[in-house]
Amino acid sequence: MFCPILAVTNLKGGSCKTTTALHLGAILAEQGHKVLLLDLDPQGSISRWLREDSGGEEFLQALAGGGKLAQLARPTAFERLNLIAGGARLDRAEQEIAKSGNPIPQMVLAEALADPALREGYDFLVLDLPPQLGFLTLSALLAATDVVIPVEASTMALDGAANLVREILPRLIKNNPFLRPLGILVCRTQPQTRLTRDLTAGIETALPGLLFSATVREDIRMKEAFGHHLPVTLHAPDCRSAADYRSATNELLARMPR
């Protein structure tokens, strides 16, 4: 059975990347899918959110030593949602994998994610990527089948998304023909403001067809959820950000090939 590998990426910090990766995964699990989150960001934000911060040592050793990623998956508070935790040790991934003698280090993650023991246990793999175009981000995009680009509602958001879609992804598709951008999700919006209206119009003009109809509104409940180490869909299931991420997840599924 085909198991999509969804990379959530933006080459800019503060873009709601981790929040989006967590909540797409949590809502897919809520809908009955078996989901594995992989925290590839050395900042380990998604791991800290779920109180599973191991520093990324196990993840690093599995990648560098050819270990089985399936053995690293840990359950979370959400049924059907597992996590492979990341952290600061992943900063050394490029150096440690190079020592292993693999001739194409950037393909180690793709090879690990192709393991049937891993893929057959899940319906979706969701990758949270670092906010820069380094070794881990390139490795993840060479492994992924689909990309979601979250952007914060700000004046600089369009530039980063446009660079990713127009310049970076087309180059990677030459080596990973399965890779495709599913869309751009605007987060932390205040829908009645001119900034939000101008940003969404600008994305639709510059990158037609990629803008999600759903947006995720600013919501204090999200900060509370982080403090409680829960997805907001468990902390405050009826709040507006939970509703918005459910709409975004449904749109994500509709954009995926049948």
C-alpha positions as CSV (number, residue, x, y, z in Angstrom):
1,M,0.0,0.0,0.0
2,F,1.3,3.5,-0.9
3,C,2.3,5.5,2.2
4,P,2.6,9.3,1.4
5,I,5.7,11.0,2.9
6,L,4.6,14.6,3.7
7,A,7.3,17.2,4.2
8,V,6.3,20.3,6.0
9,T,8.8,23.0,5.2
10,N,9.6,26.7,5.0
11,L,13.1,28.1,4.9
12,K,12.2,30.7,7.4
13,G,11.9,30.4,11.2
14,G,8.6,31.4,12.8
15,S,6.5,30.1,9.9
16,C,4.3,27.7,12.0
17,K,6.1,24.8,10.4
18,T,6.2,22.7,13.5
19,T,2.7,23.6,14.5
20,T,1.4,22.6,11.1
21,A,3.3,19.3,11.0
22,L,2.0,18.3,14.4
23,H,-1.6,19.2,13.7
24,L,-1.8,17.7,10.2
25,G,-0.5,14.5,11.8
26,A,-2.8,14.7,14.8
27,I,-5.9,15.3,12.7
28,L,-5.0,12.5,10.2
29,A,-4.8,10.3,13.3
30,E,-8.1,11.7,14.6
31,Q,-9.7,10.7,11.3
32,G,-8.5,7.1,11.8
33,H,-5.2,7.1,9.9
34,K,-2.0,5.6,11.4
35,V,0.6,8.4,11.3
36,L,4.3,8.7,12.1
37,L,5.8,12.1,12.9
38,L,9.5,12.4,12.3
39,D,11.3,15.4,13.9
40,L,14.2,16.2,11.6
41,D,14.7,19.7,13.1
42,P,17.7,19.9,15.5
43,Q,15.7,22.5,17.5
44,G,13.5,19.5,18.4
45,S,10.4,21.7,18.7
46,I,7.8,19.0,17.9
47,S,9.5,16.6,20.3
48,R,9.5,19.1,23.1
49,W,5.9,19.9,22.3
50,L,5.0,16.2,22.9
51,R,7.5,15.8,25.8
52,E,9.7,13.3,23.9
53,D,12.9,15.3,23.6
54,S,15.7,12.8,23.5
55,G,18.3,15.1,21.9
56,G,18.0,13.1,18.6
57,E,20.8,10.6,19.5
58,E,18.8,7.5,18.6
59,F,17.6,9.0,15.4
60,L,21.1,10.1,14.5
61,Q,22.6,6.6,15.2
62,A,19.9,4.9,13.2
63,L,20.6,7.1,10.2
64,A,24.4,6.8,10.4
65,G,24.5,3.2,11.3
66,G,21.8,1.8,9.1
67,G,19.4,1.1,12.0
68,K,15.7,0.5,11.6
69,L,13.6,3.6,12.1
70,A,10.5,1.6,12.9
71,Q,12.1,0.6,16.3
72,L,12.4,4.3,17.3
73,A,8.7,5.2,17.0
74,R,7.1,6.1,20.3
75,P,3.4,6.6,21.1
76,T,2.0,10.0,21.8
77,A,-1.0,11.2,23.7
78,F,-3.0,10.9,20.5
79,E,-4.1,7.4,19.5
80,R,-2.6,6.3,16.2
81,L,0.0,9.1,16.3
82,N,3.6,8.0,16.8
83,L,6.8,10.1,16.9
84,I,10.5,9.6,16.2
85,A,12.0,12.4,18.3
86,G,14.7,14.7,17.1
87,G,17.0,17.2,18.8
88,A,20.4,18.9,18.8
89,R,22.4,15.8,17.9
90,L,20.9,15.8,14.4
91,D,23.1,18.8,13.7
92,R,25.9,16.2,13.2
93,A,23.9,14.1,10.8
94,E,25.9,15.0,7.7
95,Q,29.3,14.3,9.3
96,E,28.2,11.1,11.0
97,I,26.6,9.7,7.8
98,A,29.6,10.6,5.8
99,K,31.7,8.5,8.1
100,S,29.6,5.5,7.3
101,G,30.9,5.4,3.8
102,N,27.6,5.7,2.1
103,P,28.3,7.0,-1.5
104,I,25.2,9.3,-1.5
105,P,24.7,10.6,2.0
106,Q,21.6,12.6,1.1
107,M,19.8,9.4,0.1
108,V,20.2,7.7,3.5
109,L,16.9,9.1,4.8
110,A,15.0,8.0,1.7
111,E,16.5,4.5,2.0
112,A,15.5,4.3,5.7
113,L,11.9,5.5,4.9
114,A,11.6,2.9,2.2
115,D,11.9,0.1,4.7
116,P,8.7,-2.0,4.4
117,A,8.8,-2.6,8.2
118,L,8.2,1.1,8.6
119,R,6.0,1.9,5.6
120,E,3.6,-1.0,6.2
121,G,2.8,0.2,9.7
122,Y,1.5,3.6,8.8
123,D,-0.8,5.4,6.4
124,F,1.2,8.7,6.5
125,L,4.7,9.8,7.4
126,V,4.9,13.5,8.3
127,L,8.3,15.2,8.4
128,D,9.0,18.4,10.3
129,L,12.1,20.0,8.7
130,P,14.7,22.5,9.8
131,P,14.1,26.2,8.7
132,Q,17.0,26.3,6.4
133,L,18.2,24.5,3.2
134,G,20.9,22.2,4.8
135,F,21.7,18.5,4.7
136,L,18.6,17.4,6.6
137,T,16.1,19.5,4.6
138,L,17.6,18.3,1.3
139,S,17.6,14.7,2.5
140,A,13.9,15.0,3.5
141,L,12.9,16.6,0.2
142,L,14.6,13.8,-1.7
143,A,12.6,11.3,0.4
144,A,9.2,13.0,0.3
145,T,6.3,12.6,-2.0
146,D,4.4,15.7,-1.1
147,V,5.3,19.2,0.3
148,V,3.2,21.6,2.4
149,I,4.5,25.1,2.9
150,P,3.1,26.9,5.9
151,V,3.6,30.7,5.9
152,E,2.9,33.1,8.7
153,A,0.8,36.1,7.7
154,S,3.6,38.7,7.3
155,T,5.0,40.9,4.6
156,M,8.0,38.6,4.0
157,A,6.0,35.4,3.7
158,L,5.6,35.4,-0.1
159,D,9.3,35.7,-1.0
160,G,10.3,32.5,0.9
161,A,7.5,30.4,-0.5
162,A,8.1,31.6,-4.0
163,N,11.8,30.8,-3.8
164,L,11.0,27.3,-2.6
165,V,8.4,26.6,-5.3
166,R,10.1,28.2,-8.2
167,E,13.8,27.6,-7.6
168,I,14.5,24.8,-5.1
169,L,11.7,22.2,-5.6
170,P,12.2,22.0,-9.4
171,R,15.9,21.2,-9.0
172,L,15.1,18.4,-6.5
173,I,12.4,16.9,-8.7
174,K,15.1,15.9,-11.1
175,N,16.3,13.4,-8.5
176,N,12.9,12.7,-6.9
177,P,10.2,12.6,-9.5
178,F,7.6,11.8,-6.9
179,L,8.0,15.2,-5.1
180,R,5.3,17.7,-5.6
181,P,4.1,20.8,-3.8
182,L,0.6,20.2,-2.4
183,G,0.1,23.8,-1.4
184,I,0.7,26.9,0.8
185,L,-1.1,27.2,4.1
186,V,-1.3,30.7,5.6
187,C,-1.2,30.6,9.4
188,R,-1.7,33.0,12.3
189,T,-4.1,35.1,10.3
190,Q,-6.4,37.9,11.4
191,P,-8.8,37.5,8.6
192,Q,-10.3,41.0,8.6
193,T,-6.9,42.8,8.3
194,R,-5.5,44.2,5.1
195,L,-2.2,42.3,5.6
196,T,-4.0,38.9,5.4
197,R,-6.0,39.9,2.4
198,D,-3.0,41.3,0.5
199,L,-0.9,38.2,1.4
200,T,-3.4,35.7,0.2
201,A,-4.0,37.7,-3.0
202,G,-0.3,38.0,-3.6
203,I,0.2,34.2,-3.2
204,E,-2.6,33.4,-5.5
205,T,-1.3,35.8,-8.2
206,A,2.4,34.7,-7.9
207,L,1.8,31.0,-7.4
208,P,-1.6,30.2,-8.8
209,G,-3.3,27.0,-7.7
210,L,-1.1,26.5,-4.6
211,L,-2.9,28.6,-2.0
212,F,-5.0,26.5,0.4
213,S,-8.5,27.9,0.8
214,A,-8.3,27.1,4.5
215,T,-6.3,29.5,6.7
216,V,-5.3,29.1,10.3
217,R,-6.4,32.0,12.6
218,E,-4.3,33.4,15.4
219,D,-5.5,31.6,18.6
220,I,-4.3,31.8,22.2
221,R,-5.4,28.2,22.7
222,M,-2.4,27.1,20.5
223,K,0.1,28.6,23.0
224,E,-1.8,26.9,25.8
225,A,-1.7,23.6,24.0
226,F,2.1,23.8,23.7
227,G,2.3,24.5,27.5
228,H,0.2,21.4,28.1
229,H,2.3,19.3,25.7
230,L,-0.8,18.4,23.6
231,P,-2.1,19.1,20.1
232,V,-4.7,21.8,20.3
233,T,-7.2,19.3,19.0
234,L,-6.9,17.5,22.4
235,H,-6.4,20.6,24.5
236,A,-9.3,22.6,23.1
237,P,-11.0,20.5,20.4
238,D,-13.6,23.1,19.6
239,C,-11.4,26.2,19.3
240,R,-11.0,28.0,16.1
241,S,-7.4,26.9,15.3
242,A,-8.5,23.3,15.8
243,A,-11.3,23.8,13.4
244,D,-9.0,25.6,10.9
245,Y,-6.4,22.8,11.0
246,R,-9.2,20.2,10.4
247,S,-10.3,22.2,7.3
248,A,-6.7,22.4,6.1
249,T,-6.3,18.6,6.6
250,N,-9.4,17.9,4.6
251,E,-8.1,20.1,1.9
252,L,-4.8,18.4,2.0
253,L,-6.4,15.0,1.5
254,A,-8.5,16.4,-1.4
255,R,-5.3,17.6,-3.1
256,M,-3.6,14.2,-2.9
257,P,-4.0,11.8,-5.8
258,R,-6.5,9.1,-5.4
